[in-house]
């Protein structure tokens, strides 16, 4: 298990509420002003979710409960989990999509719930490309569309290179998704151009092997992303918030013989093009696949993967190989070396902070950064030092949904910090999303109760109309 970071000394006066913190000048609790959006503080819930929704892509009460608990906990804004703009762009069946107009009222109800806690809601528009973990009935046995016909190298997901017609359809789907988000009354959208999903597969020199205008030079590899931004602006105008999440460095050589992919200098240039195309903010991450040794930073619980990864065996041609490496203790050192060799010399908290500093120096729009944030003084220093304008957090908020309120009360670290064990991630293929670090709970039963707290019985069961069957 990864060690918990040592507490840092609290700085400034002891305060009791976010309002007190803001009045005391705490940078964490100062509003963040984008061009068309203001967020009440500098803390964003990063994109994370579980298999909470229906097979057809419609969202459920469980998702509303999930998002609302973080809004109630005090974050300024929630960035949704991965929301596919097409059914063929899902990473996992059971994640809500935005590919149909009929879903607009459902997303509107979710936005209404989050807004009731004075938080903003930003929908993360996404497409899996070849990184499709659990395809579900809609995508089973169908190669995923992406920039290349070369299979993904960790799991072996099959794919085929998109035609220009495929690209045009997908660009329009992103624009339609942004329009639906706006019609639902949400506060903005984020394009997920990081962590190995479709945009990354076009951007990365280690993945994109096209020879047309969408491949080759950096400008060509960025063309798909820039075309999507242009299409969104044409559909919803300049007044709707749009931000882009980028992997600052690909580090695509998790499998040692792979090409490393894009450098920080490449991403700085892409960030400048993205800003010029109409993006209102840049969100900095790392890695050309997910999970990646540096995203999320921390441990990799191979013992848990030994009993959950089998759900992915049929998804890729290397799934069974990986399962054997997880399943048998004598083989685990092989995967452990592959994974942990890339972590050496990198911190857990603020793992991408220096890359964010370089990107912020090159653009004029606000810059957010994700990567293991949990310590108030660390976040405070990053904001006050001009390194970033805000941070996004997932696992530390899942461990302590009231983390922001604990910071406002003067705590530098929460009483029971996230241990960065990544058991939440390892359980995700089979089990509900939540914190699975039993040491943080008085009992296993208490842990399960907390994980299951977002599942509430439906109070509006009804007899379907004949026309609906």
C-alpha positions in Angstrom: 0.0 0.0 0.0 1.2 3.5 -0.8 2.0 5.6 2.2 -0.3 8.4 3.1 1.4 11.8 2.7 2.6 13.3 6.0 0.4 16.2 7.3 1.7 19.7 6.6 1.4 22.5 9.1 -1.8 24.5 8.6 -1.3 28.0 7.4 -3.3 31.1 8.1 -6.1 31.6 10.7 -8.4 28.7 11.7 -11.6 29.2 9.8 -14.9 27.3 10.0 -16.8 27.7 6.7 -16.0 28.2 3.0 -17.4 31.7 3.3 -15.0 32.4 6.2 -12.2 31.0 4.1 -13.0 33.2 1.2 -13.3 36.3 3.4 -9.9 35.4 4.9 -8.4 35.5 1.4 -7.7 31.8 1.1 -7.1 31.3 -2.6 -8.8 27.9 -2.6 -12.1 29.6 -1.8 -11.8 32.5 -4.2 -14.2 32.4 -7.2 -12.7 31.3 -10.5 -13.8 33.4 -13.4 -13.8 32.0 -16.9 -14.9 33.9 -19.9 -18.6 33.0 -19.5 -18.7 31.0 -16.3 -17.9 31.7 -12.6 -17.2 28.9 -10.2 -17.5 29.6 -6.5 -14.1 28.1 -5.5 -11.1 26.5 -7.1 -11.9 22.8 -6.5 -13.5 20.7 -9.3 -14.6 17.1 -8.8 -12.7 15.3 -11.6 -14.4 12.8 -13.9 -15.1 9.6 -12.1 -18.2 7.4 -12.0 -19.3 3.8 -11.9 -21.6 1.6 -13.9 -24.7 3.5 -12.7 -26.8 3.9 -15.7 -29.0 2.0 -18.2 -27.9 -0.1 -21.1 -29.5 2.3 -23.6 -27.4 5.2 -22.3 -30.1 6.9 -20.2 -29.0 8.1 -16.8 -30.6 7.0 -13.5 -31.4 8.3 -10.0 -28.2 6.6 -8.9 -26.1 8.9 -11.0 -28.0 11.9 -9.7 -27.4 10.7 -6.1 -23.7 10.2 -6.9 -23.1 13.6 -8.4 -25.2 15.3 -5.7 -23.1 14.0 -2.8 -20.0 15.8 -4.1 -21.9 19.0 -4.8 -23.2 18.9 -1.3 -19.6 18.4 -0.1 -18.6 21.8 -1.2 -16.8 21.5 -4.6 -17.2 24.5 -6.9 -18.0 22.4 -10.0 -18.4 18.8 -11.0 -16.9 17.5 -14.2 -19.0 14.6 -15.2 -17.7 11.1 -15.8 -16.9 10.2 -19.4 -20.1 10.9 -21.5 -20.1 9.3 -24.9 -21.4 11.3 -27.8 -22.1 8.0 -29.8 -23.0 4.5 -28.6 -20.0 3.2 -30.5 -17.9 5.5 -28.4 -18.7 4.0 -25.0 -15.8 2.8 -22.8 -18.2 0.8 -20.6 -21.9 -0.2 -21.1 -23.8 1.3 -18.2 -22.4 4.8 -18.5 -24.9 7.5 -19.4 -24.6 8.9 -22.9 -25.7 12.2 -24.7 -26.3 10.7 -28.1 -30.1 11.2 -28.1 -32.3 14.3 -27.7 -34.7 12.2 -25.5 -32.0 12.3 -22.8 -32.0 16.1 -22.5 -34.6 16.1 -19.7 -32.7 13.5 -17.7 -29.5 15.6 -17.9 -31.5 18.7 -17.0 -32.8 16.9 -13.8 -29.2 16.1 -12.9 -28.1 19.6 -13.5 -30.9 20.9 -11.4 -29.8 18.6 -8.5 -26.2 19.8 -8.7 -27.3 23.4 -8.9 -29.4 23.0 -5.8 -26.1 22.7 -3.9 -24.6 25.9 -5.5 -22.2 23.9 -7.7 -21.7 24.0 -11.5 -22.0 21.0 -13.7 -19.7 20.5 -16.7 -20.4 17.5 -19.1 -17.3 15.7 -20.3 -17.9 14.8 -24.0 -16.0 11.7 -24.9 -15.4 8.9 -27.4 -13.5 5.8 -26.6 -11.8 5.2 -29.9 -9.9 1.9 -29.4 -9.8 2.2 -25.6 -13.1 0.4 -25.0 -13.0 -1.6 -21.8 -16.4 -3.3 -21.6 -18.2 -2.9 -24.9 -21.6 -4.3 -24.0 -24.2 -5.6 -26.4 -24.0 -2.6 -28.7 -20.3 -2.9 -29.5 -19.5 -6.5 -28.8 -17.2 -8.0 -31.5 -17.0 -4.7 -33.4 -13.6 -3.1 -33.9 -13.6 0.4 -32.5 -13.1 3.4 -34.7 -9.9 5.4 -34.2 -7.0 7.0 -35.9 -5.2 3.7 -36.6 -5.9 0.0 -37.4 -3.2 -1.0 -34.9 -4.7 -2.7 -31.8 -4.2 -1.0 -28.4 -1.1 -2.4 -26.8 -1.9 -3.1 -23.1 -5.3 -4.9 -23.4 -5.2 -5.6 -27.2 -8.5 -3.9 -28.0 -9.3 -4.2 -31.7 -9.9 -1.2 -33.9 -9.9 0.2 -37.4 -8.9 3.5 -38.8 -11.7 6.0 -39.3 -12.6 7.0 -42.8 -13.2 10.7 -43.5 -16.9 10.0 -43.4 -16.5 8.5 -39.9 -14.5 11.5 -38.8 -17.2 13.9 -40.1 -20.0 12.0 -38.4 -18.0 12.0 -35.1 -17.3 15.7 -35.3 -21.0 16.4 -35.8 -21.8 14.1 -32.9 -19.6 16.1 -30.6 -21.3 19.3 -31.7 -24.7 17.8 -31.1 -23.6 16.6 -27.7 -22.6 20.1 -26.7 -25.9 21.4 -27.9 -27.8 18.9 -25.8 -25.7 19.8 -22.8 -26.6 23.5 -23.3 -30.3 22.7 -23.9 -30.3 20.7 -20.6 -29.2 23.9 -18.7 -25.7 22.5 -17.9 -22.9 25.0 -17.3 -20.4 23.8 -20.0 -18.7 20.9 -21.6 -15.2 19.4 -21.5 -13.6 17.6 -24.4 -11.8 14.5 -23.1 -8.6 14.8 -25.2 -6.4 13.0 -22.6 -5.7 9.6 -21.1 -5.8 7.5 -24.3 -9.3 8.1 -25.6 -10.2 9.1 -29.2 -8.7 12.6 -29.3 -5.4 11.3 -27.8 -5.3 8.6 -30.4 -5.3 11.3 -33.1 -3.0 13.7 -31.2 -0.3 11.2 -30.2 2.7 10.6 -32.4 3.0 7.2 -30.8 -0.4 6.1 -31.9 -1.5 8.0 -35.0 0.0 6.5 -38.1 -2.3 8.1 -40.7 -1.0 9.6 -43.9 -3.9 11.9 -44.7 -4.6 15.4 -43.3 -5.4 13.9 -39.9 -1.9 12.3 -39.5 1.7 13.1 -39.8 2.7 16.5 -38.5 1.5 17.8 -35.1 -0.8 20.3 -36.8 -2.4 17.5 -38.8 -2.7 15.3 -35.7 -4.5 18.1 -33.9 -6.8 18.8 -36.7 -9.6 16.4 -35.5 -9.7 18.1 -32.0 -9.6 21.6 -33.6 -12.4 20.7 -36.1 -14.5 19.5 -33.2 -14.0 22.8 -31.3 -14.9 24.7 -34.4 -18.1 22.6 -34.9 -19.1 23.1 -31.3 -18.7 26.8 -31.5 -20.7 26.9 -34.8 -23.5 24.9 -33.0 -23.7 26.7 -29.6 -21.9 30.0 -30.2 -19.2 31.6 -28.0 -21.2 32.1 -24.9 -21.3 28.4 -23.7 -18.3 27.3 -21.6 -15.9 24.9 -23.4 -12.7 23.4 -21.8 -10.3 20.8 -23.1 -8.5 18.1 -21.1 -5.1 17.3 -22.5 -2.4 14.8 -21.5 0.7 17.0 -21.0 3.1 14.2 -21.8 1.9 10.9 -23.5 4.5 8.6 -21.9 3.1 6.0 -24.3 5.8 3.5 -23.6 4.1 1.6 -20.8 4.8 -1.4 -22.9 8.6 -0.8 -23.2 9.0 -1.1 -26.9 6.2 1.4 -27.7 7.0 4.9 -29.0 6.9 7.6 -26.3 4.5 9.8 -28.1 3.9 13.5 -27.6 6.3 15.7 -25.5 5.4 18.6 -23.2 6.5 21.0 -26.0 4.0 19.3 -28.4 1.2 19.8 -25.9 2.1 23.4 -25.1 1.6 24.0 -28.9 -1.7 22.1 -28.9 -2.9 24.1 -25.9 -2.2 27.3 -27.8 -4.1 26.1 -30.8 -7.0 25.0 -28.7 -7.2 28.4 -27.0 -7.1 30.1 -30.4 -9.9 27.8 -31.6 -12.2 28.9 -28.8 -11.5 26.9 -25.7 -12.1 28.7 -22.4 -9.8 26.6 -20.2 -7.2 23.8 -20.3 -7.4 20.8 -18.0 -4.0 19.1 -17.6 -3.5 15.4 -17.1 -1.0 12.8 -18.1 -0.6 9.5 -20.1 -1.8 8.0 -23.4 -3.9 5.3 -21.9 -6.1 4.8 -18.8 -5.2 3.6 -16.3 -1.6 4.7 -16.7 1.2 4.3 -14.1 1.1 8.1 -13.5 -2.7 8.4 -13.8 -4.1 7.9 -11.3 -0.9 8.0 -9.3 -0.4 5.6 -6.4 -0.6 1.9 -5.9 -1.9 -0.9 -8.2 -3.7 -3.6 -6.2 -2.8 -6.6 -8.3 -4.5 -8.9 -5.8 -7.9 -7.3 -6.5 -7.3 -7.3 -10.3 -6.8 -11.0 -9.9 -10.5 -11.4 -9.2 -12.0 -8.5 -11.2 -9.9 -8.2 -14.4 -11.5 -11.4 -15.8 -14.5 -9.2 -16.8 -12.2 -7.7 -19.5 -10.8 -10.9 -20.9 -13.1 -11.0 -23.9 -12.6 -7.3 -24.6 -9.0 -7.5 -26.0 -6.7 -10.1 -27.4 -4.2 -9.6 -24.5 -6.8 -9.7 -21.7 -6.2 -13.4 -20.9 -2.4 -12.8 -20.8 -2.9 -9.9 -18.4 -5.3 -11.9 -16.2 -2.7 -14.7 -15.8 -0.1 -12.1 -14.7 -2.5 -10.8 -12.1 -3.9 -14.2 -11.1 -0.7 -16.1 -10.3 1.6 -14.7 -7.6 4.8 -16.0 -9.3 3.9 -14.0 -12.4 3.0 -10.7 -10.7 6.5 -9.3 -10.5 6.5 -9.1 -14.4 3.6 -6.7 -14.4 4.8 -5.0 -11.3 8.1 -4.1 -13.0 6.3 -2.9 -16.2 4.0 -0.7 -14.2 6.1 0.7 -11.4 9.2 1.4 -13.3 7.5 4.5 -14.8 6.6 5.9 -11.3 10.1 6.4 -10.1 11.0 10.0 -9.4 7.4 11.2 -9.7 5.3 12.4 -6.8 1.8 11.3 -6.0 0.2 14.6 -5.1 0.5 17.1 -8.0 2.0 14.5 -10.4 1.3 16.8 -13.4 1.8 20.1 -11.7 5.1 21.1 -13.3 3.6 20.3 -16.8 0.6 22.5 -15.9 3.0 25.3 -14.9 4.5 25.2 -18.4 1.1 25.1 -20.1 -0.2 28.0 -18.0 2.8 30.1 -19.0 1.9 29.6 -22.7 -1.8 30.4 -22.6 -4.1 33.1 -21.3 -7.1 31.0 -20.4 -7.4 29.4 -16.9 -5.6 26.1 -16.4 -6.8 23.3 -14.2 -4.7 20.3 -13.1 -5.6 16.8 -11.9 -3.4 14.3 -10.0 -3.7 13.2 -6.4 -4.5 16.5 -4.7 -5.4 16.1 -1.0 -3.4 18.6 1.1 -4.9 22.1 1.5 -1.5 23.9 1.8 -0.2 22.1 -1.3 -3.2 23.2 -3.3 -3.1 26.7 -1.8 0.5 27.2 -2.7 -0.1 25.9 -6.3 -2.9 28.5 -6.8 -1.3 31.4 -5.0 2.0 30.7 -6.8 0.3 31.0 -10.2 1.1 27.4 -11.2 -2.6 26.6 -11.8 -5.9 28.4 -11.4 -7.7 25.4 -9.9 -7.4 21.7 -9.3 -9.6 18.7 -10.0 -9.9 15.8 -7.6 -11.5 12.4 -7.8 -10.2 9.7 -5.4 -9.6 12.0 -2.5 -13.1 13.3 -2.7 -14.5 9.8 -3.0 -12.6 9.0 0.2 -13.9 12.2 1.8 -16.8 13.8 0.1 -16.6 16.7 2.5 -12.9 17.3 1.9 -13.5 20.9 0.8 -15.4 21.6 4.0 -12.7 20.0 6.1 -10.2 22.4 4.4 -12.4 25.3 5.2 -12.5 24.2 8.8 -8.7 24.6 9.0 -7.6 21.0 8.4 -4.6 20.5 6.1 -5.4 16.9 5.5 -8.7 15.1 6.2 -8.9 13.0 9.4 -8.9 9.8 7.3 -7.0 10.6 4.1 -7.2 8.7 0.8 -4.3 6.2 0.8 -4.0 6.2 -3.0 -4.4 2.5 -2.9 -6.5 2.5 -6.2 -8.7 -0.3 -4.9 -11.6 1.8 -6.2 -10.2 1.6 -9.8 -9.4 -2.1 -9.5 -12.9 -2.9 -8.4 -14.6 -0.9 -11.2 -14.9 -3.7 -13.8 -17.2 -5.7 -11.6 -18.3 -3.8 -8.5 -19.9 -0.4 -7.7 -17.6 2.6 -7.6 -16.6 3.7 -4.2 -13.8 3.6 -1.6 -12.7 0.0 -0.9 -9.9 0.8 1.6 -11.3 -1.1 4.6 -8.8 0.5 7.0 -10.6 3.8 6.6 -13.9 2.4 8.0 -14.9 1.0 11.4 -15.9 -2.3 9.6 -16.4 -3.9 6.2 -20.1 -3.5 6.7 -19.7 0.3 7.1 -17.6 0.4 4.0 -20.2 -1.4 2.0 -23.0 0.8 3.4 -21.1 3.9 2.2 -20.5 2.4 -1.3 -24.1 1.5 -1.6 -25.4 4.8 -0.3 -26.0 6.2 -3.8 -28.4 3.4 -4.6 -31.9 4.5 -3.6 -35.2 2.8 -4.4 -37.4 4.3 -7.1 -40.4 6.0 -5.7 -42.1 6.5 -9.1 -42.6 3.0 -10.4 -45.4 3.0 -13.0 -47.1 0.7 -15.5 -45.7 1.3 -18.9 -48.0 2.4 -21.7 -48.7 -0.2 -24.4 -47.0 2.0 -27.0 -43.8 1.8 -25.0 -43.5 -1.9 -25.1 
